[in-house]
Each structure stands twice: as structure tokens, then as C-alpha cells.
Amino acid sequence: MIRDEALALMQEHTQSPSLRQHMLAVEAAMRAYADQFHEDPESWGLAGLLHDFDYEKFPNHEHSPTDGHPVWGVRLLRERGLPDNVCRAILGHATYSGVPRDTTMARALFAVDELCGFLVACALVRPSRSFGDLEVSSVKKKLKDKAFARGVSREEVRQGADELGVPLEEHIAFVIRALRPAERALGLGV
């Protein structure tokens, strides 16, 4: 599967602009980490772009390891020939799936997922609506504010950095830098 096919699939299954924005942000962060770890940015980007494509239709509030998001989506992705390592990474980003995050790709996807959502929220409340002037210290302060972006699991943000083996401050800084070139595509900085 190439990116254009993945983007079309994501858009076919996802109508929410904010969810689309989230998947594009995670894709950008995954591509940056692929470069950092000398891995394939195309497959890592696909994992980021497609990790939540089935969430809107099959949200899985029950956290079933066999039905709904992300299991439904991975079944379709496998039918379309997406490699197993990408499928396993997508399954592993949902802790309830029971699929271990036993590759760097899987750990990176888990690590950037919640953080990307949080960083977009941080950018949206800035006067610039940009990552350009977003500082790690500001993000850390917002992480302590439980009322801000309350849907983001602070525990998963920390756990993700730990599993990836990157100090939290470095992880935040890296993902901010990864998102800066993508901010126009994300509808930010305008």
C-alpha cells in the first residue's frame, strides 16, 4: 500500500476533521522517528496515518481485544496487503489489544499517539496557533493541568517515552520539531 492509497482509505472511513488531523500528525511524528532510528519512513508513516482510521466507525469503548478498533481496521489492512509489522504496531498502540509492542515501530507509535494529540491541543491555544513557538516547558506545564486536554492520558504519554527509551523532555522536543514542517497540512500556523 502506498501513501495515496492509505490517505484515501483514511478519508473514506474518517469524516471528523480533528481525527484526520490527529492521524496526519502521528504520521509526521512516525516518519521523523523512522529517520531517527534509520528505519523505513514509508512503512512507519503508514502506521501513523492508519492507526485510528477505523476509530470513528468502530470506537470500541468496551476495549475488546477481538472486536472494534483497532482489530476491525487491521483485518481490512491485512486484506489490502499491509505488512504484518505495520499491522502489529497498529494493534499494539491499543493497550487492551494484548499485542506486545515488541518492535521499535510499535513502541514509537504508542509513544507519539497521545503526545501528538496533546501537542496539537497546546498549539491550538497559542496566539500563533503554531508549533513554531511551542516550548517543552510550556507543554510540561500543560501536562500538569488535568483540566487541559483531559482526554489525553498523561500516563500513556509518560509510558510511551519510557518504552521508547527516550527521556520525556527529549521526546516532547523531538515530536514538536517533527510537527513543525507539517503544521500547514494540519491546519495550524495560519
C-alpha positions as CSV (number, residue, x, y, z in Angstrom):
1,M,0.0,0.0,0.0
2,I,1.3,3.4,-0.9
3,R,0.6,6.6,1.0
4,D,-2.0,7.9,-1.5
5,E,-4.0,4.6,-1.1
6,A,-3.7,4.9,2.7
7,L,-4.8,8.5,2.7
8,A,-7.8,7.6,0.6
9,L,-8.7,4.8,2.9
10,M,-8.3,7.0,6.0
11,Q,-10.5,9.7,4.4
12,E,-13.1,7.1,3.3
13,H,-13.5,5.9,6.9
14,T,-13.0,9.1,8.8
15,Q,-15.1,12.2,8.5
16,S,-14.0,14.0,11.6
17,P,-11.5,16.8,10.7
18,S,-9.9,16.6,14.2
19,L,-9.4,12.8,13.9
20,R,-8.0,13.2,10.4
21,Q,-5.7,15.9,11.7
22,H,-4.6,13.6,14.5
23,M,-3.6,10.8,12.1
24,L,-1.7,13.2,9.9
25,A,0.2,14.5,13.0
26,V,1.0,10.9,14.1
27,E,2.2,10.2,10.5
28,A,4.6,13.1,10.6
29,A,6.0,12.1,14.0
30,M,6.4,8.5,12.9
31,R,8.3,9.5,9.8
32,A,10.6,11.6,11.8
33,Y,11.3,8.8,14.3
34,A,11.8,6.4,11.4
35,D,14.6,8.7,10.2
36,Q,16.0,9.0,13.7
37,F,16.1,5.2,14.1
38,H,17.3,4.5,10.5
39,E,14.1,2.7,9.6
40,D,11.7,2.9,6.7
41,P,9.8,6.2,6.8
42,E,7.2,4.9,4.4
43,S,6.0,1.9,6.5
44,W,6.3,3.9,9.7
45,G,4.3,6.7,8.1
46,L,1.6,4.3,7.1
47,A,1.4,3.0,10.7
48,G,0.8,6.6,11.8
49,L,-1.6,7.5,9.1
50,L,-3.8,4.4,9.5
51,H,-3.6,3.7,13.2
52,D,-7.0,5.2,14.0
53,F,-8.7,5.1,10.6
54,D,-11.4,2.7,12.0
55,Y,-12.0,4.6,15.3
56,E,-14.9,6.7,14.1
57,K,-17.0,3.7,12.9
58,F,-15.8,1.1,15.5
59,P,-14.7,3.1,18.6
60,N,-14.5,0.1,20.9
61,H,-15.4,1.8,24.2
62,E,-15.6,-1.7,25.7
63,H,-11.8,-2.2,24.9
64,S,-12.5,-5.6,23.4
65,P,-9.3,-7.3,22.2
66,T,-11.2,-9.1,19.4
67,D,-13.8,-6.6,18.0
68,G,-13.9,-2.9,17.1
69,H,-10.9,-0.5,16.9
70,P,-8.1,-1.3,16.0
71,V,-8.9,-5.0,15.3
72,W,-11.5,-4.3,12.7
73,G,-9.2,-1.9,10.8
74,V,-6.2,-4.3,11.0
75,R,-8.3,-7.1,9.4
76,L,-9.1,-4.8,6.5
77,L,-5.4,-3.6,6.2
78,R,-4.2,-7.2,6.1
79,E,-6.7,-8.0,3.3
80,R,-5.2,-5.0,1.5
81,G,-1.7,-6.3,1.9
82,L,-0.3,-4.1,4.6
83,P,2.8,-5.8,6.1
84,D,2.5,-7.7,9.4
85,N,4.9,-5.4,11.3
86,V,2.8,-2.4,10.5
87,C,-0.4,-4.2,11.5
88,R,1.1,-5.4,14.7
89,A,2.3,-1.9,15.6
90,I,-1.3,-0.6,15.0
91,L,-2.7,-3.3,17.2
92,G,-0.1,-2.6,19.9
93,H,-1.0,1.1,20.1
94,A,-4.2,0.0,21.9
95,T,-3.0,-1.4,25.2
96,Y,-6.2,-3.6,25.5
97,S,-5.4,-5.5,22.3
98,G,-2.9,-7.7,24.1
99,V,-0.4,-7.3,21.3
100,P,3.0,-6.6,22.7
101,R,4.9,-3.5,21.5
102,D,8.0,-5.6,20.6
103,T,9.4,-3.5,17.8
104,T,10.7,0.0,17.7
105,M,8.0,0.9,15.3
106,A,5.3,-0.3,17.7
107,R,6.9,1.5,20.7
108,A,7.2,4.7,18.6
109,L,3.5,4.6,17.5
110,F,2.4,4.2,21.1
111,A,4.8,6.9,22.2
112,V,3.6,9.5,19.7
113,D,-0.1,8.8,19.6
114,E,-1.2,10.5,22.8
115,L,1.6,13.1,22.7
116,C,0.6,14.3,19.2
117,G,-3.0,14.9,20.3
118,F,-1.7,16.8,23.3
119,L,0.7,18.9,21.3
120,V,-2.0,19.9,18.8
121,A,-4.1,21.0,21.7
122,C,-1.2,23.0,23.0
123,A,-0.7,24.7,19.6
124,L,-4.3,25.5,19.2
125,V,-4.4,27.6,22.4
126,R,-1.4,29.7,21.4
127,P,-1.9,33.0,19.8
128,S,0.2,31.8,16.9
129,R,-1.7,28.5,16.6
130,S,1.7,27.1,15.7
131,F,4.3,24.7,16.8
132,G,6.9,27.3,15.9
133,D,7.0,28.9,19.3
134,L,5.8,26.0,21.4
135,E,8.3,25.2,24.1
136,V,8.9,22.0,26.0
137,S,8.4,23.9,29.3
138,S,5.0,25.1,28.2
139,V,4.0,21.5,27.3
140,K,5.2,20.1,30.6
141,K,3.2,22.8,32.4
142,K,0.1,21.9,30.5
143,L,0.6,18.2,31.2
144,K,0.2,19.0,34.9
145,D,-3.1,20.8,34.3
146,K,-5.6,17.9,34.4
147,A,-8.4,20.1,33.0
148,F,-6.4,20.8,29.8
149,A,-7.0,18.3,27.0
150,R,-8.5,16.0,29.6
151,G,-9.0,13.2,27.0
152,V,-5.2,12.7,26.8
153,S,-3.8,10.1,29.1
154,R,-0.8,11.6,30.8
155,E,0.2,8.1,32.0
156,E,0.4,6.9,28.4
157,V,2.4,10.0,27.4
158,R,5.0,9.1,30.1
159,Q,4.8,5.4,29.5
160,G,5.3,5.9,25.7
161,A,8.5,7.8,26.3
162,D,9.7,5.2,28.8
163,E,9.0,2.3,26.4
164,L,10.8,4.1,23.6
165,G,13.8,4.7,25.9
166,V,13.7,8.5,25.4
167,P,13.6,11.0,28.3
168,L,10.2,12.7,28.3
169,E,11.6,16.2,27.7
170,E,13.6,14.9,24.7
171,H,10.6,13.1,23.3
172,I,8.4,16.2,23.6
173,A,11.1,18.3,21.9
174,F,11.6,15.8,19.1
175,V,7.9,15.5,18.3
176,I,7.4,19.3,18.3
177,R,10.2,19.5,15.8
178,A,8.7,16.7,13.7
179,L,5.3,18.5,13.6
180,R,6.6,21.9,12.7
181,P,7.0,21.2,8.9
182,A,3.6,19.5,8.9
183,E,1.6,22.3,10.6
184,R,0.1,23.7,7.4
185,A,-1.2,20.3,6.5
186,L,-2.6,20.1,10.0
187,G,-4.4,23.5,9.6
188,L,-2.2,25.2,12.1
189,G,0.1,28.2,11.9
190,V,-2.4,30.1,9.8
